[in-house]
Amino acid sequence: MKILANDGISPNGQTELETAGFEVITTRVAQEQLINYINEHGIVGLLVRSVTQVRKDIIDACPSLKLIGRGGVGMDNIDVAYAKEKGIYVINTPAASSESVAELVFAHLFGGVRFLYDANRNMPLEGDSKFKQLKKAYAGGTELRGKTLGIIGFGKIGQATAKIALGIGMNVVYSDPNIEKASIKVDFFDGQSVSFEFKSIEKSTLLQQADFITVHVPAQKEYILGKGEFDQMKQGVGIVNAARGGVIDEVALIQAMEEGKVSFAGLDVYESEPSPEIQILMHPKISLTPHIGAATAEAQTRIGSELAKQIISLLK
């Protein structure tokens, strides 16, 4: 049986599948050629990440498909319900990249409170001529320890983010209508652990309490954070979005930064991705990454292995 990993797969995942008797094809097929390629080669499993779109046209036109796999969490690029109606397995890897995304959130947070996003732009240009001025400009940093992190969406990634926050001494609050209670266990290097119990609070309460807010929800039809939500936040709040573009109103975000309501933002995803708006890319208060939340060697290894195990279980 042939598996097309159209957006790639880690070497360990490929090896596990081949050892189980699958033929793994890693050729990158253009979206418009995908139907023909699947049919010509009798592909039974299609693996994607965030680039390839698997919509009704592919599902209807490719009778050989038995499985669609997403290397990651969000499946907004797949018509999941329709595929399942047609008897196709749809799988993803919800746990494999949680820690990687959570660490990126804190890369943005640590960089935000110490102005690294701006210092790394200006030091190469003016560090030799305006060192003292830059030192003064970036001297007003703050610490994360002792501050409150508000997490909107408390699934696996939200909980992984909470673990890091607790580990560095932050207070954590969360809002998730689907997860009323949660127990978070923070493991340390020497085998010790500490457990914390949480209850979901109203989003409006979180907005009022949090010094920093990070969003971990699937793609939405409406904004999770828009002008009304920004108006409720503390003055000088920091915002991070490593979830999906379109969950934050970027126009309202820029306005909130211009007014001083938001001190900085860290964005890994964008409303108009893969062509983010120039106002976002050039804004001096935004820390930017190009949708790399799960892009660590460790996460990709876990994703490949998790996909392989599910495929072997379902198709063998």
C-alpha positions in Angstrom: 0.0 0.0 0.0 1.2 3.5 -0.9 1.3 6.4 1.4 1.9 9.9 0.0 3.5 12.2 2.6 2.8 15.3 0.5 4.1 17.8 3.1 6.9 15.5 4.3 7.4 13.0 7.1 10.2 12.5 9.6 12.8 9.8 8.7 11.7 7.7 11.7 8.1 7.8 10.7 8.9 6.8 7.2 11.1 3.9 8.4 8.4 2.6 10.7 5.9 2.6 7.9 8.3 0.9 5.4 9.2 -1.7 8.0 5.4 -2.5 8.3 5.3 -3.0 4.5 4.0 0.4 3.2 5.6 2.3 0.3 6.1 5.9 1.4 6.3 8.5 -1.3 7.7 11.9 -0.2 7.4 13.6 -3.6 5.8 17.1 -3.2 2.8 17.2 -5.5 1.3 20.5 -6.4 -2.3 21.0 -5.2 -3.7 21.2 -8.7 -2.0 17.9 -9.6 -2.9 16.0 -6.5 -6.0 14.2 -7.7 -4.3 12.9 -10.8 -1.2 11.8 -8.8 -3.3 9.9 -6.2 -5.3 8.1 -8.8 -2.4 7.3 -11.1 -0.4 5.8 -8.2 -3.2 4.2 -6.2 -2.5 6.1 -3.1 -4.3 4.8 0.0 -3.0 7.2 2.6 -2.4 11.0 2.2 -0.4 12.7 4.9 -0.3 16.5 5.1 0.7 19.3 7.4 -0.7 22.8 7.0 0.1 23.4 3.3 -1.9 20.8 1.4 -5.7 21.2 1.3 -7.8 18.1 1.3 -11.3 19.2 0.3 -14.4 17.5 -1.1 -13.0 17.5 -4.6 -10.1 15.3 -3.7 -12.2 13.1 -1.5 -14.8 12.5 -4.2 -12.3 12.1 -7.0 -9.9 9.7 -5.3 -11.6 6.3 -4.6 -8.4 4.7 -3.5 -8.0 6.9 -0.5 -8.6 5.1 2.8 -6.8 7.5 5.2 -6.0 11.2 5.5 -3.4 12.1 8.2 -2.5 15.5 9.5 0.9 15.9 11.0 -0.1 18.3 13.8 -3.2 19.4 15.7 -5.5 21.7 13.6 -7.3 20.1 10.7 -8.9 23.1 9.2 -7.3 22.3 5.9 -9.2 19.0 5.7 -12.9 18.4 5.2 -12.9 16.0 8.2 -16.7 15.4 8.5 -17.1 14.8 4.8 -14.2 12.4 4.6 -15.5 10.4 7.5 -18.9 10.2 5.9 -17.2 8.6 2.9 -15.6 6.0 5.1 -12.1 7.5 5.1 -10.1 7.5 8.3 -8.9 10.9 9.4 -6.1 11.1 11.9 -3.9 13.7 13.5 -1.2 14.0 16.2 -2.7 16.2 18.9 -0.1 15.4 21.6 3.1 15.3 19.6 3.8 19.0 19.1 2.3 20.4 22.3 5.6 21.1 24.1 7.2 22.6 21.0 4.3 25.1 20.6 4.3 25.9 24.3 8.1 26.7 24.2 7.6 29.0 21.2 4.9 30.9 23.2 7.5 31.5 25.9 10.1 32.5 23.4 7.8 35.3 22.4 6.9 36.1 26.0 10.5 36.2 27.2 11.5 38.2 24.1 8.5 40.6 24.6 9.1 41.6 28.2 12.8 42.3 27.4 12.2 44.0 24.0 14.3 41.4 22.1 12.1 41.6 19.1 13.0 45.3 18.7 16.6 45.1 20.0 17.5 42.5 17.5 16.3 44.8 14.7 18.1 47.9 15.9 21.4 46.6 17.4 22.8 45.6 14.0 21.9 49.0 12.6 22.8 51.3 15.5 24.5 49.3 18.2 27.9 50.7 17.4 26.8 54.3 17.2 23.9 54.6 19.7 24.7 51.9 22.3 23.9 54.1 25.3 20.7 55.3 23.8 19.6 51.8 23.0 20.6 50.6 26.5 18.3 53.3 27.9 15.5 52.5 25.5 15.4 48.8 26.5 16.1 49.3 30.2 12.4 49.1 31.3 11.9 45.4 31.0 9.7 43.3 33.3 9.8 39.8 34.7 7.3 37.0 33.9 7.7 35.5 37.4 4.8 36.5 39.7 2.6 37.7 36.8 -0.7 36.1 35.7 -0.9 34.2 32.4 -4.3 33.9 30.9 -4.7 30.9 28.6 -7.7 30.8 26.2 -8.2 27.2 25.2 -7.0 24.6 27.5 -6.4 21.5 25.4 -3.0 19.7 25.2 -1.1 22.8 24.0 -2.8 25.1 26.4 -1.9 22.7 29.3 1.7 22.3 28.1 1.9 26.1 28.1 0.5 26.2 31.7 3.2 23.8 32.8 6.0 26.1 31.7 4.3 29.1 33.3 3.9 27.3 36.6 7.6 26.1 36.4 8.8 29.7 36.2 6.6 31.0 39.0 3.6 32.4 37.1 0.0 32.4 38.2 -2.2 30.7 35.6 -5.9 31.2 34.8 -7.7 29.6 31.9 -11.0 29.8 30.0 -12.3 26.9 28.0 -16.1 26.1 27.8 -15.3 22.5 27.0 -12.9 21.8 29.9 -14.5 22.7 33.2 -11.6 21.3 35.3 -8.1 20.3 34.7 -5.2 18.8 36.8 -1.8 19.9 35.7 1.3 17.8 36.7 4.6 19.6 36.4 7.5 17.1 36.1 11.1 18.1 37.0 14.4 16.7 35.8 15.0 14.6 38.9 11.7 12.7 38.9 9.9 15.0 41.3 6.6 16.5 40.3 4.0 18.9 41.6 0.3 18.8 40.7 -2.1 21.8 40.4 -5.9 21.9 40.1 -7.6 24.4 37.9 -11.2 25.4 37.0 -12.2 27.3 33.9 -13.2 30.9 34.4 -15.2 33.2 32.2 -13.3 34.8 29.3 -14.2 38.3 30.5 -12.8 37.5 33.9 -9.6 36.2 32.4 -9.2 39.3 30.2 -9.5 41.5 33.3 -7.0 39.5 35.4 -4.2 38.5 33.0 -1.0 40.3 32.5 -0.3 38.2 29.5 -2.7 36.3 27.3 -2.0 33.3 24.9 -4.6 31.8 22.6 -4.8 28.0 21.9 -8.0 27.4 20.0 -8.9 25.9 16.5 -9.7 28.0 13.6 -12.8 30.1 14.3 -15.6 31.8 12.2 -15.4 34.8 14.6 -12.6 36.5 16.4 -11.7 35.2 19.9 -10.0 38.6 20.6 -11.4 41.7 19.0 -11.9 45.3 19.9 -14.4 44.5 22.7 -12.0 42.0 24.3 -9.0 44.4 24.1 -11.1 47.1 25.8 -11.5 44.7 28.8 -7.8 43.9 29.2 -5.3 45.3 31.6 -3.2 48.3 30.4 0.1 47.0 29.0 -1.0 43.4 28.5 1.1 41.1 26.2 -0.6 38.9 23.6 0.6 35.7 21.9 -1.0 33.8 19.1 0.6 30.5 18.1 -2.8 28.9 17.3 -4.4 29.9 14.0 -4.6 33.1 12.0 -8.0 34.7 12.2 -8.6 34.1 15.9 -7.3 37.6 16.7 -8.6 40.7 14.9 -5.2 42.1 13.7 -6.7 45.6 13.0 -8.0 45.8 16.5 -4.6 44.5 17.8 -2.7 47.2 16.1 -5.0 49.8 17.4 -4.7 48.5 20.9 -0.9 48.6 20.6 -1.0 52.2 19.3 -3.1 53.2 22.2 -0.8 51.5 24.7 -3.4 48.9 25.8 -1.2 46.1 24.5 2.5 46.5 25.2 3.6 43.8 22.7 2.3 40.9 20.7 4.0 37.6 19.6 2.6 36.2 16.4 3.3 32.8 14.8 0.2 32.8 12.7 -1.6 35.5 10.6 -5.0 36.4 9.2 -3.7 36.6 5.7 -1.1 33.8 5.9 1.0 33.0 3.9 1.1 36.7 3.0 0.9 38.6 6.3 -0.1 42.3 6.2 2.8 44.7 5.9 1.4 46.6 8.9 1.9 43.5 11.0 5.3 42.7 9.6 6.7 46.2 10.1 5.2 47.0 13.5 7.9 47.7 16.1 5.9 46.1 18.9 5.3 42.7 17.3 7.6 39.6 17.7 7.3 37.6 14.5 7.8 33.9 13.5 6.6 32.2 10.3 4.2 29.5 11.7 6.9 27.3 13.2 5.2 26.2 16.4 5.6 22.5 15.7 8.9 22.9 13.8 11.3 21.3 16.1 13.3 18.1 15.5 11.8 16.5 18.5 8.2 17.3 17.6 8.6 16.1 14.0 10.1 12.9 15.3 7.1 12.4 17.6 4.7 13.4 14.9 6.2 10.9 12.4 6.1 8.1 14.9 2.5 8.8 16.0 1.3 9.0 12.4 3.0 5.7 11.6 1.5 3.8 14.6 -2.0 5.0 13.8 -1.7 4.1 10.1 -0.3 0.6 10.8 -3.1 0.1 13.3 -5.9 1.2 10.9 -4.7 -0.2 7.6 -2.8 -3.3 8.5 
